[in-house]
Amino acid sequence: MSYDLTEQQLNIRGEAEAFAAEHLAATEFNATFDRSGWRACAQFGAMGVTIPTEFGGRGAGLEEFVAMFDGLGYAAPHRLGLFIAINAHVFGSVETLFKAGTDEQKQRFLKKLATGEWVAAHSVTEPDGGSDIGNMKTVARAVDGGWVINGIKKYTTCGAGANLHIVYARMDDPERYRLSCFLIEPNTPGMTVRALPASGLDGSGLSEVTYDNVRVPSENLLGKAGAGAMLFQGSIERERACIFGFVIGAMRRQVELATEYARQRVVSGKPIAAYQAISHRIAEMRVRLDAAQMLLYRAAALKAAGKRAPVESAVAKLYVSEAFLENSLALSRVHGGNGFLKENGIERFVRDALGTIIFSGTSDIQRNIIAAQMGVRE
Ligand SMILES: Cc1cc2nc3c(=O)[nH]c(=O)nc-3n(C[C@H](O)[C@H](O)[C@H](O)COP(=O)(O)OP(=O)(O)OC[C@H]3O[C@@H](n4cnc5c(N)ncnc54)[C@H](O)[C@@H]3O)c2cc1C
């Protein structure tokens, strides 16, 4: 096991830092969906890192993907909503389509998604509770030539900017609970998208999507009818293992910001760094950063090697997001009143971090997965 990034990872991380410093520096962007940032990242090739070149991707691996987002998060920590949107697009939609799509579906959609020309959103969560995927209410009824979908999906990242929705619904069969997955374009009659203003992760396109007798042709079924749960389980493990590269980058940046501020801020005749309460707080931030980094790169390496890693992925998702929240609060404390003012961009981290502990399954759900996999509980 190596504890260092490879030369290739360091290169791609460095490239991403340089790109973000030049193209994502603006602090003014559309808070509903960060289209300008999306376009810039599409030019950089951020949406197709793991997709073969024949479909417009880079044909690289998951570890390079994580390193790229590590660089983006470091150099543009004010645009984490954009990065979560791209990660949701990649793991919820692009990779799912690549794995389960028919040749015809890939021809129609994959290149547009992998190049970032199109934005895709994936919808699992519903208003009645996202943690319980075994209780979905959105229903797909088989009709001549396709399906009719009814239901409401909530917290759909990218929903506000999407050109394609990947939607999970239960089949209309009271005897058996089975899910299917559908590709739906947003101009389909009966579909309504409502942006959900949130406290953080600005620009992520978070939305509620309503399906009122939405007709979907048979050729838009993704994977086999009734096999949607397996499709989702496959994609969510990779997502948990790899989505938080940008959080690691943001945490690296936070440690630097805390250090710089503590050295230059003088209180009672001394830089606050001279107070043990402050220097220990920053040392703890560094400990959490290092642990988060190792856990995330470990999980990504396992998935890159094609291994199952339910525990390692859940451990990474849980620890990285909680460590990010802790470090965001610590950074804010180091800044005193300056940490509370919007104009300094410090309080944004706390608001963003609150979203990361929920996305892709809450911390409680990650603990449930870990305990169940360990045999501690059913
Ligand atoms: C920023 C953001 C982006 C998101 N993007 C997407 C997306 O793109 N697509 C999508 O489908 N969804 C998305 N979600 C939804 C997300 O997956 C859900 O919010 C999450 O799964 C929790 O569901 P819930 O909000 O309904 O909470 P609930 O399920 O209602 O949970 C409420 C509380 O109860 C706890 N809880 C629930 N069940 C258990 C249990 N069995 N054991 C212990 N504790 C439990 C939870 O931990 C939580 O504290 C996103 C959410 C956020 C915040």
The ligand as an SDF file (V2000), in Angstrom:
LIG
                    3D

 53 58  0  0  0  0  0  0  0  0999 V2000
  -26.8420   18.2020   -1.3740 C   0  0  0  0  0  0  0  0  0  0  0  0
  -27.6850   16.9920   -1.6250 C   0  0  0  0  0  0  0  0  0  0  0  0
  -27.6720   16.3940   -2.8740 C   0  0  0  0  0  0  0  0  0  0  0  0
  -28.4680   15.2760   -3.1330 C   0  0  0  0  0  0  0  0  0  0  0  0
  -28.4790   14.7430   -4.3950 N   0  0  0  0  0  0  0  0  0  0  0  0
  -29.2990   13.6870   -4.6790 C   0  0  0  0  0  0  0  0  0  0  0  0
  -29.4080   13.1770   -6.0140 C   0  0  0  0  0  0  0  0  0  0  0  0
  -28.7440   13.6400   -6.9350 O   0  0  0  0  0  0  0  0  0  0  0  0
  -30.2840   12.1690   -6.2400 N   0  0  0  0  0  0  0  0  0  0  0  0
  -31.0470   11.6110   -5.2510 C   0  0  0  0  0  0  0  0  0  0  0  0
  -31.8000   10.6810   -5.5270 O   0  0  0  0  0  0  0  0  0  0  0  0
  -30.9680   12.0770   -3.9640 N   0  0  0  0  0  0  0  0  0  0  0  0
  -30.1140   13.1020   -3.6690 C   0  0  0  0  0  0  0  0  0  0  0  0
  -30.0440   13.6080   -2.3850 N   0  0  0  0  0  0  0  0  0  0  0  0
  -30.9010   13.0420   -1.3680 C   0  0  0  0  0  0  0  0  0  0  0  0
  -30.1490   12.2830   -0.2890 C   0  0  0  0  0  0  0  0  0  0  0  0
  -29.6520   11.0710   -0.7860 O   0  0  0  0  0  0  0  0  0  0  0  0
  -31.1330   12.1080    0.8570 C   0  0  0  0  0  0  0  0  0  0  0  0
  -31.4120   13.3970    1.3790 O   0  0  0  0  0  0  0  0  0  0  0  0
  -30.5850   11.2260    1.9320 C   0  0  0  0  0  0  0  0  0  0  0  0
  -30.5250    9.8950    1.4640 O   0  0  0  0  0  0  0  0  0  0  0  0
  -31.4460   11.2750    3.2010 C   0  0  0  0  0  0  0  0  0  0  0  0
  -32.7930   11.1560    2.9080 O   0  0  0  0  0  0  0  0  0  0  0  0
  -33.8200   12.1840    3.5810 P   0  0  0  0  0  0  0  0  0  0  0  0
  -33.3260   13.5510    3.3360 O   0  0  0  0  0  0  0  0  0  0  0  0
  -35.1660   11.8690    3.0640 O   0  0  0  0  0  0  0  0  0  0  0  0
  -33.7160   11.8980    5.1140 O   0  0  0  0  0  0  0  0  0  0  0  0
  -34.5090   10.7850    5.9280 P   0  0  0  0  0  0  0  0  0  0  0  0
  -34.3820    9.4750    5.2290 O   0  0  0  0  0  0  0  0  0  0  0  0
  -35.8620   11.2980    6.2150 O   0  0  0  0  0  0  0  0  0  0  0  0
  -33.6740   10.7360    7.2740 O   0  0  0  0  0  0  0  0  0  0  0  0
  -33.8830   11.6710    8.3390 C   0  0  0  0  0  0  0  0  0  0  0  0
  -32.9330   11.3500    9.4730 C   0  0  0  0  0  0  0  0  0  0  0  0
  -33.1680   10.0250    9.9560 O   0  0  0  0  0  0  0  0  0  0  0  0
  -31.9820    9.2470    9.8910 C   0  0  0  0  0  0  0  0  0  0  0  0
  -32.3370    7.8880    9.5010 N   0  0  0  0  0  0  0  0  0  0  0  0
  -33.2110    7.5040    8.5420 C   0  0  0  0  0  0  0  0  0  0  0  0
  -33.2480    6.1620    8.4500 N   0  0  0  0  0  0  0  0  0  0  0  0
  -32.3830    5.6880    9.3660 C   0  0  0  0  0  0  0  0  0  0  0  0
  -31.9560    4.3910    9.7400 C   0  0  0  0  0  0  0  0  0  0  0  0
  -32.4270    3.3000    9.1400 N   0  0  0  0  0  0  0  0  0  0  0  0
  -31.0210    4.2780   10.7170 N   0  0  0  0  0  0  0  0  0  0  0  0
  -30.4980    5.3830   11.3290 C   0  0  0  0  0  0  0  0  0  0  0  0
  -30.8760    6.6370   11.0140 N   0  0  0  0  0  0  0  0  0  0  0  0
  -31.7910    6.7880   10.0400 C   0  0  0  0  0  0  0  0  0  0  0  0
  -31.1170    9.9150    8.8330 C   0  0  0  0  0  0  0  0  0  0  0  0
  -29.7340    9.6570    9.0580 O   0  0  0  0  0  0  0  0  0  0  0  0
  -31.4600   11.3840    9.0660 C   0  0  0  0  0  0  0  0  0  0  0  0
  -30.6970   11.8730   10.1450 O   0  0  0  0  0  0  0  0  0  0  0  0
  -29.2600   14.7320   -2.1070 C   0  0  0  0  0  0  0  0  0  0  0  0
  -29.2730   15.3310   -0.8340 C   0  0  0  0  0  0  0  0  0  0  0  0
  -28.4980   16.4440   -0.5870 C   0  0  0  0  0  0  0  0  0  0  0  0
  -28.5450   17.0880    0.7610 C   0  0  0  0  0  0  0  0  0  0  0  0
  1  2  1  0
  2  3  1  0
  2 52  2  0
  3  4  2  0
  4  5  1  0
  4 50  1  0
  5  6  2  0
  6  7  1  0
  6 13  1  0
  7  8  2  0
  7  9  1  0
  9 10  1  0
 10 11  2  0
 10 12  1  0
 12 13  2  0
 13 14  1  0
 14 15  1  0
 14 50  1  0
 15 16  1  0
 16 17  1  0
 16 18  1  0
 18 19  1  0
 18 20  1  0
 20 21  1  0
 20 22  1  0
 22 23  1  0
 23 24  1  0
 24 25  2  0
 24 26  1  0
 24 27  1  0
 27 28  1  0
 28 29  2  0
 28 30  1  0
 28 31  1  0
 31 32  1  0
 32 33  1  0
 33 34  1  0
 33 48  1  0
 34 35  1  0
 35 36  1  0
 35 46  1  0
 36 37  1  0
 36 45  1  0
 37 38  2  0
 38 39  1  0
 39 40  1  0
 39 45  2  0
 40 41  1  0
 40 42  2  0
 42 43  1  0
 43 44  2  0
 44 45  1  0
 46 47  1  0
 46 48  1  0
 48 49  1  0
 50 51  2  0
 51 52  1  0
 52 53  1  0
M  END
$$$$
